[in-house]
Amino acid sequence: MKEKDVYSIVPIWERFLLTIKEASLYFNLGENKMHRIANEYVDSDYKFVVQNGGRTMIKRKMFEDFLNQTTSI
């Protein structure tokens, strides 16, 4: 099974981890903004960033909670 096929099995709104590109589409933020947020909060108390080798992943639910608590980004 190809990687592209695997990603089409689970809908984006049900995934635990999102790539930066998927997160930018899901949360309606630019990819550059998502990269900046991920880099800024990688070692913070919010823990929504996961490094998988060279790939940065976003924990969807935890990032939603972060956005709800944040007044501006």
PDB file of N, CA, C and O in Angstrom:
ATOM      1  N   MET A   1       0.841  -1.170   0.000  1.00  0.00           N
ATOM      2  CA  MET A   1       0.000   0.000   0.000  1.00  0.00           C
ATOM      3  C   MET A   1       0.893   1.241   0.000  1.00  0.00           C
ATOM      4  O   MET A   1       1.833   1.325   0.790  1.00  0.00           O
ATOM      5  N   LYS A   2       0.612   2.191  -0.866  1.00  0.00           N
ATOM      6  CA  LYS A   2       1.407   3.405  -0.968  1.00  0.00           C
ATOM      7  C   LYS A   2       1.063   4.365   0.171  1.00  0.00           C
ATOM      8  O   LYS A   2      -0.029   4.313   0.738  1.00  0.00           O
ATOM      9  N   GLU A   3       2.017   5.241   0.492  1.00  0.00           N
ATOM     10  CA  GLU A   3       1.812   6.204   1.572  1.00  0.00           C
ATOM     11  C   GLU A   3       0.598   7.081   1.303  1.00  0.00           C
ATOM     12  O   GLU A   3      -0.157   7.393   2.224  1.00  0.00           O
ATOM     13  N   LYS A   4       0.405   7.476   0.063  1.00  0.00           N
ATOM     14  CA  LYS A   4      -0.731   8.324  -0.296  1.00  0.00           C
ATOM     15  C   LYS A   4      -2.052   7.613   0.002  1.00  0.00           C
ATOM     16  O   LYS A   4      -3.010   8.242   0.452  1.00  0.00           O
ATOM     17  N   ASP A   5      -2.103   6.299  -0.250  1.00  0.00           N
ATOM     18  CA  ASP A   5      -3.308   5.526   0.021  1.00  0.00           C
ATOM     19  C   ASP A   5      -3.598   5.435   1.516  1.00  0.00           C
ATOM     20  O   ASP A   5      -4.756   5.484   1.930  1.00  0.00           O
ATOM     21  N   VAL A   6      -2.557   5.304   2.316  1.00  0.00           N
ATOM     22  CA  VAL A   6      -2.722   5.208   3.769  1.00  0.00           C
ATOM     23  C   VAL A   6      -3.327   6.498   4.317  1.00  0.00           C
ATOM     24  O   VAL A   6      -4.204   6.450   5.179  1.00  0.00           O
ATOM     25  N   TYR A   7      -2.872   7.644   3.830  1.00  0.00           N
ATOM     26  CA  TYR A   7      -3.384   8.916   4.329  1.00  0.00           C
ATOM     27  C   TYR A   7      -4.840   9.154   3.935  1.00  0.00           C
ATOM     28  O   TYR A   7      -5.526   9.934   4.595  1.00  0.00           O
ATOM     29  N   SER A   8      -5.326   8.512   2.891  1.00  0.00           N
ATOM     30  CA  SER A   8      -6.712   8.703   2.488  1.00  0.00           C
ATOM     31  C   SER A   8      -7.671   7.825   3.291  1.00  0.00           C
ATOM     32  O   SER A   8      -8.882   8.035   3.237  1.00  0.00           O
ATOM     33  N   ILE A   9      -7.152   6.846   4.034  1.00  0.00           N
ATOM     34  CA  ILE A   9      -8.011   5.954   4.821  1.00  0.00           C
ATOM     35  C   ILE A   9      -8.604   6.685   6.021  1.00  0.00           C
ATOM     36  O   ILE A   9      -9.809   6.597   6.260  1.00  0.00           O
ATOM     37  N   VAL A  10      -7.784   7.398   6.773  1.00  0.00           N
ATOM     38  CA  VAL A  10      -8.232   8.102   7.978  1.00  0.00           C
ATOM     39  C   VAL A  10      -8.447   9.573   7.626  1.00  0.00           C
ATOM     40  O   VAL A  10      -7.515  10.240   7.174  1.00  0.00           O
ATOM     41  N   PRO A  11      -9.655  10.086   7.827  1.00  0.00           N
ATOM     42  CA  PRO A  11      -9.909  11.503   7.520  1.00  0.00           C
ATOM     43  C   PRO A  11      -9.056  12.423   8.386  1.00  0.00           C
ATOM     44  O   PRO A  11      -8.691  12.067   9.506  1.00  0.00           O
ATOM     45  N   ILE A  12      -8.744  13.585   7.876  1.00  0.00           N
ATOM     46  CA  ILE A  12      -7.849  14.525   8.559  1.00  0.00           C
ATOM     47  C   ILE A  12      -8.399  14.934   9.926  1.00  0.00           C
ATOM     48  O   ILE A  12      -7.616  15.150  10.852  1.00  0.00           O
ATOM     49  N   TRP A  13      -9.700  15.045  10.078  1.00  0.00           N
ATOM     50  CA  TRP A  13     -10.291  15.485  11.346  1.00  0.00           C
ATOM     51  C   TRP A  13     -10.292  14.393  12.407  1.00  0.00           C
ATOM     52  O   TRP A  13     -10.654  14.652  13.555  1.00  0.00           O
ATOM     53  N   GLU A  14      -9.890  13.165  12.042  1.00  0.00           N
ATOM     54  CA  GLU A  14      -9.810  12.075  13.014  1.00  0.00           C
ATOM     55  C   GLU A  14      -8.373  11.668  13.325  1.00  0.00           C
ATOM     56  O   GLU A  14      -8.155  10.785  14.155  1.00  0.00           O
ATOM     57  N   ARG A  15      -7.412  12.276  12.693  1.00  0.00           N
ATOM     58  CA  ARG A  15      -6.012  11.905  12.909  1.00  0.00           C
ATOM     59  C   ARG A  15      -5.482  12.504  14.206  1.00  0.00           C
ATOM     60  O   ARG A  15      -5.866  13.604  14.605  1.00  0.00           O
ATOM     61  N   PHE A  16      -4.606  11.769  14.845  1.00  0.00           N
ATOM     62  CA  PHE A  16      -3.965  12.250  16.062  1.00  0.00           C
ATOM     63  C   PHE A  16      -2.853  13.231  15.723  1.00  0.00           C
ATOM     64  O   PHE A  16      -2.731  14.278  16.359  1.00  0.00           O
ATOM     65  N   LEU A  17      -2.036  12.896  14.718  1.00  0.00           N
ATOM     66  CA  LEU A  17      -0.928  13.746  14.290  1.00  0.00           C
ATOM     67  C   LEU A  17      -1.172  14.260  12.878  1.00  0.00           C
ATOM     68  O   LEU A  17      -1.654  13.534  12.009  1.00  0.00           O
ATOM     69  N   LEU A  18      -0.829  15.529  12.667  1.00  0.00           N
ATOM     70  CA  LEU A  18      -0.939  16.147  11.353  1.00  0.00           C
ATOM     71  C   LEU A  18       0.430  16.661  10.930  1.00  0.00           C
ATOM     72  O   LEU A  18       1.210  17.131  11.759  1.00  0.00           O
ATOM     73  N   THR A  19       0.717  16.569   9.637  1.00  0.00           N
ATOM     74  CA  THR A  19       1.920  17.216   9.122  1.00  0.00           C
ATOM     75  C   THR A  19       1.688  18.723   9.158  1.00  0.00           C
ATOM     76  O   THR A  19       0.565  19.182   9.367  1.00  0.00           O
ATOM     77  N   ILE A  20       2.747  19.480   8.956  1.00  0.00           N
ATOM     78  CA  ILE A  20       2.614  20.937   8.922  1.00  0.00           C
ATOM     79  C   ILE A  20       1.640  21.352   7.820  1.00  0.00           C
ATOM     80  O   ILE A  20       0.807  22.236   8.022  1.00  0.00           O
ATOM     81  N   LYS A  21       1.748  20.716   6.664  1.00  0.00           N
ATOM     82  CA  LYS A  21       0.865  21.056   5.539  1.00  0.00           C
ATOM     83  C   LYS A  21      -0.590  20.739   5.878  1.00  0.00           C
ATOM     84  O   LYS A  21      -1.477  21.554   5.620  1.00  0.00           O
ATOM     85  N   GLU A  22      -0.842  19.566   6.451  1.00  0.00           N
ATOM     86  CA  GLU A  22      -2.203  19.193   6.836  1.00  0.00           C
ATOM     87  C   GLU A  22      -2.741  20.125   7.913  1.00  0.00           C
ATOM     88  O   GLU A  22      -3.900  20.539   7.858  1.00  0.00           O
ATOM     89  N   ALA A  23      -1.906  20.456   8.892  1.00  0.00           N
ATOM     90  CA  ALA A  23      -2.328  21.355   9.968  1.00  0.00           C
ATOM     91  C   ALA A  23      -2.645  22.745   9.432  1.00  0.00           C
ATOM     92  O   ALA A  23      -3.599  23.378   9.884  1.00  0.00           O
ATOM     93  N   SER A  24      -1.863  23.221   8.481  1.00  0.00           N
ATOM     94  CA  SER A  24      -2.130  24.549   7.923  1.00  0.00           C
ATOM     95  C   SER A  24      -3.458  24.562   7.176  1.00  0.00           C
ATOM     96  O   SER A  24      -4.181  25.557   7.224  1.00  0.00           O
ATOM     97  N   LEU A  25      -3.788  23.478   6.488  1.00  0.00           N
ATOM     98  CA  LEU A  25      -5.079  23.385   5.808  1.00  0.00           C
ATOM     99  C   LEU A  25      -6.227  23.252   6.813  1.00  0.00           C
ATOM    100  O   LEU A  25      -7.261  23.906   6.675  1.00  0.00           O
ATOM    101  N   TYR A  26      -6.038  22.414   7.807  1.00  0.00           N
ATOM    102  CA  TYR A  26      -7.082  22.150   8.797  1.00  0.00           C
ATOM    103  C   TYR A  26      -7.399  23.391   9.638  1.00  0.00           C
ATOM    104  O   TYR A  26      -8.566  23.684   9.898  1.00  0.00           O
ATOM    105  N   PHE A  27      -6.367  24.112  10.058  1.00  0.00           N
ATOM    106  CA  PHE A  27      -6.558  25.256  10.945  1.00  0.00           C
ATOM    107  C   PHE A  27      -6.609  26.588  10.206  1.00  0.00           C
ATOM    108  O   PHE A  27      -6.733  27.641  10.831  1.00  0.00           O
ATOM    109  N   ASN A  28      -6.514  26.546   8.878  1.00  0.00           N
ATOM    110  CA  ASN A  28      -6.579  27.746   8.053  1.00  0.00           C
ATOM    111  C   ASN A  28      -5.483  28.748   8.408  1.00  0.00           C
ATOM    112  O   ASN A  28      -5.724  29.952   8.500  1.00  0.00           O
ATOM    113  N   LEU A  29      -4.282  28.227   8.605  1.00  0.00           N
ATOM    114  CA  LEU A  29      -3.092  29.043   8.847  1.00  0.00           C
ATOM    115  C   LEU A  29      -2.088  28.713   7.749  1.00  0.00           C
ATOM    116  O   LEU A  29      -2.101  27.608   7.208  1.00  0.00           O
ATOM    117  N   GLY A  30      -1.234  29.646   7.422  1.00  0.00           N
ATOM    118  CA  GLY A  30      -0.217  29.395   6.415  1.00  0.00           C
ATOM    119  C   GLY A  30       0.829  28.401   6.906  1.00  0.00           C
ATOM    120  O   GLY A  30       1.039  28.240   8.108  1.00  0.00           O
ATOM    121  N   GLU A  31       1.482  27.735   5.949  1.00  0.00           N
ATOM    122  CA  GLU A  31       2.520  26.766   6.312  1.00  0.00           C
ATOM    123  C   GLU A  31       3.685  27.443   7.028  1.00  0.00           C
ATOM    124  O   GLU A  31       4.230  26.887   7.982  1.00  0.00           O
ATOM    125  N   ASN A  32       4.071  28.633   6.581  1.00  0.00           N
ATOM    126  CA  ASN A  32       5.164  29.345   7.246  1.00  0.00           C
ATOM    127  C   ASN A  32       4.792  29.688   8.682  1.00  0.00           C
ATOM    128  O   ASN A  32       5.624  29.578   9.582  1.00  0.00           O
ATOM    129  N   LYS A  33       3.550  30.103   8.901  1.00  0.00           N
ATOM    130  CA  LYS A  33       3.084  30.418  10.258  1.00  0.00           C
ATOM    131  C   LYS A  33       3.094  29.158  11.128  1.00  0.00           C
ATOM    132  O   LYS A  33       3.484  29.214  12.294  1.00  0.00           O
ATOM    133  N   MET A  34       2.668  28.022  10.566  1.00  0.00           N
ATOM    134  CA  MET A  34       2.689  26.767  11.316  1.00  0.00           C
ATOM    135  C   MET A  34       4.114  26.372  11.681  1.00  0.00           C
ATOM    136  O   MET A  34       4.364  25.907  12.793  1.00  0.00           O
ATOM    137  N   HIS A  35       5.049  26.555  10.751  1.00  0.00           N
ATOM    138  CA  HIS A  35       6.459  26.261  11.049  1.00  0.00           C
ATOM    139  C   HIS A  35       6.974  27.164  12.169  1.00  0.00           C
ATOM    140  O   HIS A  35       7.667  26.697  13.072  1.00  0.00           O
ATOM    141  N   ARG A  36       6.639  28.454  12.114  1.00  0.00           N
ATOM    142  CA  ARG A  36       7.080  29.387  13.169  1.00  0.00           C
ATOM    143  C   ARG A  36       6.498  29.002  14.515  1.00  0.00           C
ATOM    144  O   ARG A  36       7.215  28.998  15.515  1.00  0.00           O
ATOM    145  N   ILE A  37       5.208  28.677  14.563  1.00  0.00           N
ATOM    146  CA  ILE A  37       4.570  28.282  15.825  1.00  0.00           C
ATOM    147  C   ILE A  37       5.217  27.008  16.361  1.00  0.00           C
ATOM    148  O   ILE A  37       5.532  26.918  17.548  1.00  0.00           O
ATOM    149  N   ALA A  38       5.413  26.027  15.485  1.00  0.00           N
ATOM    150  CA  ALA A  38       6.022  24.763  15.907  1.00  0.00           C
ATOM    151  C   ALA A  38       7.424  24.987  16.451  1.00  0.00           C
ATOM    152  O   ALA A  38       7.781  24.416  17.481  1.00  0.00           O
ATOM    153  N   ASN A  39       8.222  25.806  15.782  1.00  0.00           N
ATOM    154  CA  ASN A  39       9.587  26.078  16.249  1.00  0.00           C
ATOM    155  C   ASN A  39       9.589  26.856  17.559  1.00  0.00           C
ATOM    156  O   ASN A  39      10.443  26.629  18.416  1.00  0.00           O
ATOM    157  N   GLU A  40       8.650  27.760  17.714  1.00  0.00           N
ATOM    158  CA  GLU A  40       8.589  28.580  18.925  1.00  0.00           C
ATOM    159  C   GLU A  40       8.149  27.768  20.145  1.00  0.00           C
ATOM    160  O   GLU A  40       8.627  28.011  21.254  1.00  0.00           O
ATOM    161  N   TYR A  41       7.249  26.811  19.950  1.00  0.00           N
ATOM    162  CA  TYR A  41       6.661  26.080  21.073  1.00  0.00           C
ATOM    163  C   TYR A  41       7.155  24.645  21.194  1.00  0.00           C
ATOM    164  O   TYR A  41       6.563  23.861  21.936  1.00  0.00           O
ATOM    165  N   VAL A  42       8.223  24.275  20.485  1.00  0.00           N
ATOM    166  CA  VAL A  42       8.701  22.890  20.500  1.00  0.00           C
ATOM    167  C   VAL A  42       9.119  22.441  21.900  1.00  0.00           C
ATOM    168  O   VAL A  42       8.924  21.274  22.238  1.00  0.00           O
ATOM    169  N   ASP A  43       9.677  23.308  22.710  1.00  0.00           N
ATOM    170  CA  ASP A  43      10.108  22.946  24.061  1.00  0.00           C
ATOM    171  C   ASP A  43       9.280  23.624  25.144  1.00  0.00           C
ATOM    172  O   ASP A  43       9.753  23.790  26.269  1.00  0.00           O
ATOM    173  N   SER A  44       8.065  24.014  24.826  1.00  0.00           N
ATOM    174  CA  SER A  44       7.229  24.705  25.803  1.00  0.00           C
ATOM    175  C   SER A  44       6.369  23.708  26.579  1.00  0.00           C
ATOM    176  O   SER A  44       6.479  22.496  26.394  1.00  0.00           O
ATOM    177  N   ASP A  45       5.524  24.231  27.438  1.00  0.00           N
ATOM    178  CA  ASP A  45       4.614  23.400  28.226  1.00  0.00           C
ATOM    179  C   ASP A  45       3.440  22.879  27.404  1.00  0.00           C
ATOM    180  O   ASP A  45       2.722  21.986  27.854  1.00  0.00           O
ATOM    181  N   TYR A  46       3.236  23.421  26.211  1.00  0.00           N
ATOM    182  CA  TYR A  46       2.052  23.049  25.419  1.00  0.00           C
ATOM    183  C   TYR A  46       2.159  21.676  24.777  1.00  0.00           C
ATOM    184  O   TYR A  46       1.124  21.046  24.560  1.00  0.00           O
ATOM    185  N   LYS A  47       3.328  21.182  24.465  1.00  0.00           N
ATOM    186  CA  LYS A  47       3.580  19.807  23.999  1.00  0.00           C
ATOM    187  C   LYS A  47       2.720  19.363  22.817  1.00  0.00           C
ATOM    188  O   LYS A  47       2.291  18.210  22.784  1.00  0.00           O
ATOM    189  N   PHE A  48       2.456  20.234  21.850  1.00  0.00           N
ATOM    190  CA  PHE A  48       1.694  19.819  20.675  1.00  0.00           C
ATOM    191  C   PHE A  48       2.581  19.532  19.473  1.00  0.00           C
ATOM    192  O   PHE A  48       2.074  19.173  18.410  1.00  0.00           O
ATOM    193  N   VAL A  49       3.903  19.683  19.620  1.00  0.00           N
ATOM    194  CA  VAL A  49       4.842  19.430  18.535  1.00  0.00           C
ATOM    195  C   VAL A  49       5.575  18.108  18.775  1.00  0.00           C
ATOM    196  O   VAL A  49       6.088  17.857  19.865  1.00  0.00           O
ATOM    197  N   VAL A  50       5.613  17.269  17.735  1.00  0.00           N
ATOM    198  CA  VAL A  50       6.327  15.994  17.786  1.00  0.00           C
ATOM    199  C   VAL A  50       7.306  15.978  16.625  1.00  0.00           C
ATOM    200  O   VAL A  50       6.931  16.240  15.482  1.00  0.00           O
ATOM    201  N   GLN A  51       8.564  15.669  16.921  1.00  0.00           N
ATOM    202  CA  GLN A  51       9.569  15.523  15.872  1.00  0.00           C
ATOM    203  C   GLN A  51       9.673  14.050  15.523  1.00  0.00           C
ATOM    204  O   GLN A  51      10.021  13.233  16.377  1.00  0.00           O
ATOM    205  N   ASN A  52       9.378  13.704  14.288  1.00  0.00           N
ATOM    206  CA  ASN A  52       9.469  12.331  13.804  1.00  0.00           C
ATOM    207  C   ASN A  52      10.583  12.281  12.773  1.00  0.00           C
ATOM    208  O   ASN A  52      10.345  12.438  11.576  1.00  0.00           O
ATOM    209  N   GLY A  53      11.801  12.061  13.250  1.00  0.00           N
ATOM    210  CA  GLY A  53      12.956  12.170  12.364  1.00  0.00           C
ATOM    211  C   GLY A  53      13.115  13.616  11.950  1.00  0.00           C
ATOM    212  O   GLY A  53      13.271  14.492  12.801  1.00  0.00           O
ATOM    213  N   GLY A  54      13.079  13.877  10.668  1.00  0.00           N
ATOM    214  CA  GLY A  54      13.164  15.241  10.160  1.00  0.00           C
ATOM    215  C   GLY A  54      11.811  15.885   9.945  1.00  0.00           C
ATOM    216  O   GLY A  54      11.729  17.037   9.519  1.00  0.00           O
ATOM    217  N   ARG A  55      10.753  15.154  10.235  1.00  0.00           N
ATOM    218  CA  ARG A  55       9.395  15.653   9.996  1.00  0.00           C
ATOM    219  C   ARG A  55       8.794  16.206  11.276  1.00  0.00           C
ATOM    220  O   ARG A  55       8.851  15.565  12.325  1.00  0.00           O
ATOM    221  N   THR A  56       8.223  17.389  11.188  1.00  0.00           N
ATOM    222  CA  THR A  56       7.542  17.995  12.321  1.00  0.00           C
ATOM    223  C   THR A  56       6.061  17.669  12.221  1.00  0.00           C
ATOM    224  O   THR A  56       5.427  17.909  11.193  1.00  0.00           O
ATOM    225  N   MET A  57       5.519  17.121  13.301  1.00  0.00           N
ATOM    226  CA  MET A  57       4.111  16.746  13.341  1.00  0.00           C
ATOM    227  C   MET A  57       3.414  17.547  14.444  1.00  0.00           C
ATOM    228  O   MET A  57       4.034  17.925  15.438  1.00  0.00           O
ATOM    229  N   ILE A  58       2.127  17.796  14.253  1.00  0.00           N
ATOM    230  CA  ILE A  58       1.321  18.563  15.200  1.00  0.00           C
ATOM    231  C   ILE A  58       0.246  17.648  15.776  1.00  0.00           C
ATOM    232  O   ILE A  58      -0.470  16.974  15.036  1.00  0.00           O
ATOM    233  N   LYS A  59       0.140  17.630  17.101  1.00  0.00           N
ATOM    234  CA  LYS A  59      -0.941  16.891  17.753  1.00  0.00           C
ATOM    235  C   LYS A  59      -2.206  17.735  17.597  1.00  0.00           C
ATOM    236  O   LYS A  59      -2.319  18.815  18.177  1.00  0.00           O
ATOM    237  N   ARG A  60      -3.153  17.231  16.808  1.00  0.00           N
ATOM    238  CA  ARG A  60      -4.327  18.008  16.415  1.00  0.00           C
ATOM    239  C   ARG A  60      -5.127  18.526  17.616  1.00  0.00           C
ATOM    240  O   ARG A  60      -5.372  19.728  17.718  1.00  0.00           O
ATOM    241  N   LYS A  61      -5.528  17.647  18.509  1.00  0.00           N
ATOM    242  CA  LYS A  61      -6.371  18.045  19.637  1.00  0.00           C
ATOM    243  C   LYS A  61      -5.642  19.022  20.569  1.00  0.00           C
ATOM    244  O   LYS A  61      -6.233  19.997  21.031  1.00  0.00           O
ATOM    245  N   MET A  62      -4.372  18.760  20.840  1.00  0.00           N
ATOM    246  CA  MET A  62      -3.617  19.647  21.729  1.00  0.00           C
ATOM    247  C   MET A  62      -3.409  21.014  21.086  1.00  0.00           C
ATOM    248  O   MET A  62      -3.404  22.031  21.780  1.00  0.00           O
ATOM    249  N   PHE A  63      -3.237  21.046  19.768  1.00  0.00           N
ATOM    250  CA  PHE A  63      -3.094  22.332  19.088  1.00  0.00           C
ATOM    251  C   PHE A  63      -4.421  23.085  19.096  1.00  0.00           C
ATOM    252  O   PHE A  63      -4.431  24.310  19.215  1.00  0.00           O
ATOM    253  N   GLU A  64      -5.541  22.372  18.971  1.00  0.00           N
ATOM    254  CA  GLU A  64      -6.855  23.011  19.094  1.00  0.00           C
ATOM    255  C   GLU A  64      -6.997  23.664  20.467  1.00  0.00           C
ATOM    256  O   GLU A  64      -7.447  24.805  20.572  1.00  0.00           O
ATOM    257  N   ASP A  65      -6.610  22.938  21.523  1.00  0.00           N
ATOM    258  CA  ASP A  65      -6.667  23.484  22.881  1.00  0.00           C
ATOM    259  C   ASP A  65      -5.766  24.703  23.008  1.00  0.00           C
ATOM    260  O   ASP A  65      -6.150  25.696  23.626  1.00  0.00           O
ATOM    261  N   PHE A  66      -4.570  24.637  22.427  1.00  0.00           N
ATOM    262  CA  PHE A  66      -3.653  25.767  22.449  1.00  0.00           C
ATOM    263  C   PHE A  66      -4.286  26.989  21.784  1.00  0.00           C
ATOM    264  O   PHE A  66      -4.215  28.094  22.322  1.00  0.00           O
ATOM    265  N   LEU A  67      -4.902  26.796  20.622  1.00  0.00           N
ATOM    266  CA  LEU A  67      -5.539  27.913  19.924  1.00  0.00           C
ATOM    267  C   LEU A  67      -6.702  28.492  20.720  1.00  0.00           C
ATOM    268  O   LEU A  67      -6.922  29.703  20.705  1.00  0.00           O
ATOM    269  N   ASN A  68      -7.442  27.643  21.411  1.00  0.00           N
ATOM    270  CA  ASN A  68      -8.553  28.132  22.235  1.00  0.00           C
ATOM    271  C   ASN A  68      -8.057  28.973  23.409  1.00  0.00           C
ATOM    272  O   ASN A  68      -8.748  29.898  23.835  1.00  0.00           O
ATOM    273  N   GLN A  69      -6.877  28.668  23.937  1.00  0.00           N
ATOM    274  CA  GLN A  69      -6.325  29.406  25.075  1.00  0.00           C
ATOM    275  C   GLN A  69      -5.590  30.670  24.658  1.00  0.00           C
ATOM    276  O   GLN A  69      -5.419  31.586  25.461  1.00  0.00           O
ATOM    277  N   THR A  70      -5.157  30.721  23.405  1.00  0.00           N
ATOM    278  CA  THR A  70      -4.345  31.834  22.924  1.00  0.00           C
ATOM    279  C   THR A  70      -5.242  32.916  22.350  1.00  0.00           C
ATOM    280  O   THR A  70      -6.165  32.635  21.585  1.00  0.00           O
ATOM    281  N   THR A  71      -4.961  34.145  22.724  1.00  0.00           N
ATOM    282  CA  THR A  71      -5.779  35.248  22.202  1.00  0.00           C
ATOM    283  C   THR A  71      -5.310  35.720  20.841  1.00  0.00           C
ATOM    284  O   THR A  71      -6.115  36.188  20.036  1.00  0.00           O
ATOM    285  N   SER A  72      -4.002  35.602  20.568  1.00  0.00           N
ATOM    286  CA  SER A  72      -3.475  35.976  19.244  1.00  0.00           C
ATOM    287  C   SER A  72      -2.241  35.146  18.953  1.00  0.00           C
ATOM    288  O   SER A  72      -1.487  34.780  19.855  1.00  0.00           O
ATOM    289  N   ILE A  73      -2.047  34.855  17.659  1.00  0.00           N
ATOM    290  CA  ILE A  73      -0.870  34.098  17.251  1.00  0.00           C
ATOM    291  C   ILE A  73      -0.142  34.846  16.171  1.00  0.00           C
ATOM    292  O   ILE A  73       0.887  34.379  15.682  1.00  0.00           O
TER     293      ILE A  73
END
